[in-house]
Amino acid sequence: MNEQITNADLNAAHHLTVGGVDTLDLVQKYQTPLYVYDTGAIRQEIQAFKQVFEANDVNYQISYASKAFAAVAMYQVAAQAGIHCDVVSGGEMYTAKQAGFPMANLSFHGNNKSLTELTEALDYGVGCIIVDNFYELAQLTQLTTQREQLTKIMLRVAPGISAHTHEYISTGQEDSKFGFDLNSHQADKAVKQAQAAPYLDLIGIHCHIGSQIFELNGFKMIVDKLVTLFARWQTELGFYPQIINVGGGFGVKYTSEDQPLLPTEFVDAIIKETIAQTKAKHVPMLEIWIEPGRSLVATAGMTLYTLGASKEIPGIRKYLAVDGGMGDNIRPALYEAKYEAVLAKDPTLPSEQVASIAGKYCESGDMLIWDQKLPATKPGDVLAVLDTGAYGYSMASNYNRNPRPAVVFCENGHSQLVVQRETYADLTRLDIPLATPEDVK
């Protein structure tokens, strides 16, 4: 049995369960492919973060990085938990508003926010805008001055610290599209411009060093570097931020090869390092913000597929094909991300084969898992790919004109559809037929 599956995840029939709901029942009710989430597990992760902060007796804020999974229901879960959320587009911002999420508890990220998006953020009363570059800073200064609207901002900085992660998801290094560079003193200049803006309230500094990070050193280094910077700014610029926002990126366990720390261990280290550094430099203690995304939802979710065709190349490989693939999980093709899968009808069955799980999309790179140990399988069996709760649905596409799957939340033995499965009609809803010669006339 996969070591990430426990007896608590199985029912009396040995079927895999999610939030107390039989996965085979979910497939019968909602079909496949299907994203399913254990909503209670998400709530538990949020509560675990809160407990670490409160045990250290510091001011803090947890801001869910909703790019990991954004849907009306997810914003509602975050609101119920009393945490903040951050968004990176007008679409995510609009979804949060449709969910009734408190706009004052929303932060707006992005390296190229449009004028329309910035205006919408001001109209909605978004609590904080994370300013990424001088162009945006000038636009926001002009907008808020025209509107005479006081707006809280943070400046995102590129600290020149690169975490050990995939190059596409490493964001803290000096050569990055994100943030004001520290080493060339761009950040100093940005602070001065923000201070001079009559309707901008600079409350904090933000950075993010990458995703799927397994080591504490990067976070300790960023705290050390920023607190040193803040101490200099206090002396030279007369500015000291209220908030240090260290972003997220806490690694999670996708396969047995991954040996991450608990997300709460990262946070505990960040807190203790911030306390130590502010004391050592004789500067005020800072409010600490984190932005967990993956670490809140990844392991709470899985994707259910139905097995179809198989192909065996003697002495080389066996392929098992599922009814989804890169359209609902692009990460293996994009990042070479690894996952593990189990047979939903009984994850405890002994392995009898090694098979690679292929998607149905018209790309040779559409492979979800290479060399997965599995029991004997047949077409129609349900395969559960584990820990797909982050960046599955949010990065899904209609490639090959395939509808995107439904999303279901499960908790305390009950399931609820929170995103409907797309239909073929949805695929053509925005298409406009070619005009006829008569129409042109």
SVG drawing of the C-alpha trace seen along z (x, -y; Angstrom):
<svg xmlns="http://www.w3.org/2000/svg" viewBox="-26 -64 50 74">
<polyline fill="none" stroke="black" stroke-width="0.4" points="0.0,0.0 1.2,-3.5 2.8,-4.9 0.7,-8.1 -2.5,-6.0 -3.5,-5.1 -6.2,-2.8 -8.2,-6.0 -8.4,-6.5 -10.1,-3.2 -13.6,-2.0 -14.8,1.5 -14.7,2.6 -11.1,1.4 -12.1,-1.3 -10.1,-4.5 -12.0,-7.4 -11.7,-11.2 -13.2,-13.1 -15.0,-9.9 -16.6,-9.5 -16.0,-6.4 -14.1,-7.3 -16.0,-4.7 -19.2,-6.3 -17.9,-9.7 -17.0,-8.3 -20.5,-6.8 -22.1,-10.2 -19.8,-12.7 -17.9,-10.6 -14.2,-11.0 -11.8,-12.7 -12.6,-14.2 -10.8,-16.5 -11.7,-15.7 -10.7,-17.5 -10.8,-16.6 -12.0,-20.0 -11.4,-19.0 -7.7,-18.5 -7.4,-22.0 -9.0,-23.4 -6.6,-21.4 -3.6,-22.7 -4.8,-26.3 -5.3,-25.6 -1.8,-24.1 -0.3,-27.3 -2.3,-29.4 -1.2,-27.3 2.5,-27.8 2.2,-31.6 0.1,-31.8 2.5,-29.5 5.3,-32.0 3.1,-35.0 3.7,-37.2 1.5,-39.3 0.9,-37.4 -1.3,-36.9 -1.8,-33.8 -2.6,-34.7 -3.7,-31.7 -1.9,-31.9 -5.0,-31.2 -3.2,-30.6 -2.7,-27.1 -6.5,-26.5 -9.0,-29.2 -12.8,-28.7 -15.7,-30.3 -15.9,-27.5 -12.2,-27.7 -12.4,-31.4 -15.4,-30.6 -13.3,-28.0 -10.6,-30.6 -13.1,-33.2 -14.6,-30.7 -11.1,-30.0 -10.5,-33.7 -7.4,-34.0 -6.4,-36.4 -6.0,-35.4 -3.8,-36.7 -4.7,-37.0 -2.7,-37.5 -5.2,-38.5 -8.5,-40.3 -10.1,-36.9 -9.0,-35.6 -10.0,-38.9 -13.5,-38.7 -13.9,-35.1 -13.0,-36.1 -15.6,-38.9 -18.2,-36.5 -17.5,-34.2 -18.3,-37.1 -14.7,-37.1 -13.8,-40.2 -12.0,-42.4 -10.1,-44.1 -8.5,-40.7 -7.2,-40.4 -3.7,-41.1 -3.2,-41.7 0.0,-40.3 1.4,-40.3 4.3,-41.6 2.2,-43.2 -1.1,-44.3 -3.1,-46.2 -4.6,-49.6 -8.0,-48.0 -7.0,-45.5 -5.5,-48.2 -8.7,-50.2 -10.8,-47.2 -8.7,-46.6 -9.3,-50.2 -13.0,-49.9 -13.3,-46.7 -11.4,-48.0 -8.7,-45.4 -6.8,-45.5 -3.2,-45.6 -1.6,-45.8 1.8,-44.2 3.7,-46.5 6.2,-44.8 7.9,-47.4 8.4,-51.1 5.8,-51.2 3.2,-49.9 4.2,-52.2 3.8,-55.2 0.4,-54.0 -0.8,-53.4 0.5,-56.7 -1.4,-58.5 -4.6,-56.5 -4.8,-56.9 -4.0,-60.6 -6.7,-61.2 -9.2,-59.3 -7.8,-60.7 -8.0,-57.1 -5.5,-56.0 -4.2,-52.5 -2.0,-50.1 0.9,-48.6 3.8,-46.4 6.9,-46.4 8.0,-43.1 11.8,-42.7 14.1,-40.3 16.5,-39.4 19.1,-37.6 18.5,-34.3 17.7,-31.3 16.0,-28.3 16.8,-24.8 13.8,-24.2 12.9,-23.8 14.2,-26.7 10.7,-27.6 9.4,-28.0 12.4,-29.7 11.6,-33.4 13.9,-35.0 17.1,-35.2 18.5,-38.4 17.8,-37.6 14.0,-37.4 11.0,-39.0 9.6,-39.6 10.2,-42.5 12.6,-45.4 16.3,-44.3 18.0,-44.7 21.6,-44.5 21.3,-47.4 19.4,-49.5 16.2,-49.6 14.3,-48.8 15.7,-51.9 14.5,-54.1 11.1,-52.4 10.8,-53.1 11.5,-56.8 8.9,-57.0 6.3,-55.2 7.0,-57.5 6.5,-60.6 3.2,-59.3 0.4,-61.1 -2.1,-58.3 0.1,-55.2 0.7,-53.7 3.7,-51.5 3.1,-48.9 5.5,-46.1 8.1,-44.4 7.3,-41.1 9.5,-38.5 9.1,-34.9 12.1,-32.7 10.5,-29.8 8.2,-26.8 8.5,-23.3 11.3,-24.2 12.6,-21.5 15.3,-23.4 15.1,-26.0 18.3,-27.9 16.7,-30.0 14.0,-31.3 16.5,-32.1 18.7,-33.9 15.9,-36.0 14.9,-37.0 18.5,-38.0 18.9,-39.9 15.6,-41.8 16.0,-42.7 19.5,-44.0 18.0,-46.1 15.2,-47.4 17.7,-48.5 19.6,-50.5 16.4,-52.0 15.4,-53.1 18.6,-55.1 19.0,-56.3 15.4,-56.7 13.4,-57.1 11.3,-54.1 10.8,-50.9 8.1,-48.5 5.3,-47.0 5.3,-43.7 7.8,-41.2 6.1,-39.0 8.2,-35.9 5.8,-34.4 5.3,-30.6 6.9,-27.8 6.9,-25.3 7.5,-21.9 5.0,-19.0 5.3,-15.2 4.3,-14.1 6.1,-10.8 8.1,-8.5 11.2,-10.2 10.2,-13.5 11.2,-14.1 10.0,-17.6 9.8,-19.2 6.3,-19.9 5.1,-23.3 4.8,-24.4 8.5,-23.7 9.3,-26.3 7.1,-28.8 8.5,-28.2 12.0,-28.7 10.9,-32.0 9.4,-33.3 12.3,-32.4 14.8,-33.9 12.8,-37.1 12.7,-37.5 16.5,-36.8 17.4,-39.2 15.3,-42.1 16.7,-41.8 20.3,-41.5 19.9,-44.7 17.9,-46.6 14.9,-47.2 11.2,-46.7 9.7,-43.2 7.8,-42.8 4.4,-41.4 5.0,-38.2 3.0,-37.2 3.2,-33.9 1.5,-32.9 1.0,-29.2 -0.8,-27.8 0.5,-24.4 1.0,-23.4 -2.7,-24.1 -4.3,-22.2 -1.8,-19.9 -2.1,-16.8 -5.8,-17.5 -6.6,-16.7 -6.5,-13.9 -7.6,-13.2 -9.8,-10.2 -9.4,-8.7 -10.9,-5.7 -8.4,-3.3 -8.9,-2.5 -6.4,-1.2 -3.2,0.5 0.0,1.1 2.9,3.3 6.2,3.2 8.0,6.5 11.1,5.9 10.6,2.1 7.5,0.7 3.8,1.1 1.5,-1.8 -1.9,-2.3 -4.0,-5.1 -6.5,-7.2 -9.3,-9.5 -7.5,-12.6 -3.9,-13.8 -2.0,-17.0 -5.2,-19.0 -6.1,-18.5 -2.5,-18.1 0.2,-19.9 2.8,-19.7 4.5,-16.5 5.0,-17.8 5.9,-21.3 8.0,-20.7 8.8,-17.0 6.7,-16.8 6.3,-13.3 3.1,-11.8 2.0,-8.4 -1.2,-6.5 -3.2,-3.8 -6.1,-1.6 -9.2,-3.1 -11.0,0.2 -8.3,1.4 -4.9,-0.4 -3.8,2.5 -3.6,5.1 -0.1,6.3 1.7,5.0 1.7,7.2 2.9,4.9 4.9,1.8 3.1,-0.5 3.5,-4.1 0.3,-6.2 -0.4,-7.9 -2.9,-10.6 -5.3,-10.8 -4.0,-14.0 -2.3,-14.0 1.2,-14.6 3.9,-12.1 4.9,-14.1 1.4,-13.5 2.6,-11.2 1.3,-11.5 3.5,-8.9 6.4,-6.8 6.9,-3.3 4.2,-3.1 3.8,0.2 0.2,1.4 -2.0,4.4 -3.5,6.2 -5.8,3.7 -8.5,3.9 -10.2,1.2 -12.9,-0.6 -10.9,-0.5 -10.6,-3.8 -7.1,-5.1 -6.5,-7.7 -3.5,-10.0 -2.6,-11.4 -1.7,-14.9 -3.0,-16.8 -4.8,-19.6 -2.4,-22.3 -2.0,-23.6 -4.2,-20.9 -7.5,-22.6 -5.9,-26.1 -3.6,-25.2 -6.1,-23.0 -6.8,-23.7 -9.1,-22.7 -6.3,-21.3 -7.7,-19.0 -11.1,-20.5 -11.5,-18.4 -13.8,-19.8 -12.2,-20.5 -13.2,-18.1 -15.6,-18.8 -14.4,-19.6 -15.9,-18.0 -15.4,-18.9 -15.7,-16.1 -16.0,-16.4 -17.5,-14.3 -18.8,-11.7 -20.6,-14.1 -19.7,-15.3 -20.6,-18.6 -20.1,-19.6 -18.3,-23.0 -17.2,-23.3 -19.4,-21.8 -17.9,-19.6 -17.6,-21.5 -19.7,-20.3 -19.0,-20.3 -21.3,-23.2 -19.1,-25.2 -16.2,-24.6 -17.9,-26.5 -19.8,-29.0 -17.4,-31.8 -16.8,-30.8 -18.1,-33.1 -18.9,-31.5 -17.1,-32.9 -19.1,-35.6 -20.8,-34.7 -20.4,-36.8 -23.9,-38.0 -23.1,-39.1 -20.0,-41.1 -22.2,-43.0"/>
</svg>
